[in-house]
């Protein structure tokens, strides 16, 4: 990438410019639609999460090792779709998948105190049995290696 587009600051190859623009004054469509879609800059990570990534102490290593488990445990919904397995990653290379049909989110129904056999999941962990919210989050994680200290920090 050898140019920075003045409209949005995106790094682009000069060959990606619109064919009607010049090399000295390139215009691009791939990033911001020639200035039509300018996104706000990303907000910085909270210090807790930034420290988990930056420090190589016991908590940072554990967080990085089980990051997908923490992400899943703290999700308010879950994505589901019918995958087209003809393009699955069985051939090697970068992981990619194609969705056939619709993408939808799973959101559990309300739990009541009579639902003893059901454990809270997704957004329910923040509402149902809030006195045991931390324990509910850890149970949702389904991974005995996640720590209470890290989950509490998140």
KAPEWO-V286338 format. One line per field, one symbol per residue. ss: DSSP state (H for helix, E for strand, C for the rest). A space follows every 50 residues. Layout:
# KAPEWO-V286338
ss->???
This chain:
# KAPEWO-V286338
ss->CCEECCCCCCEECHHHCCCCCCCCCCCCCCCCCCCCCCCCCCCCCCHHHH HHHHCCCHHHHHHHHCHHHHHHHCCCCEEEEEEEHHHCHHHCCCCCCEEE EEEEEECCCCCCCCCCCCCCCHHHHHCCCHHHHHHHHHHHHCCCCCCHHH HHHC
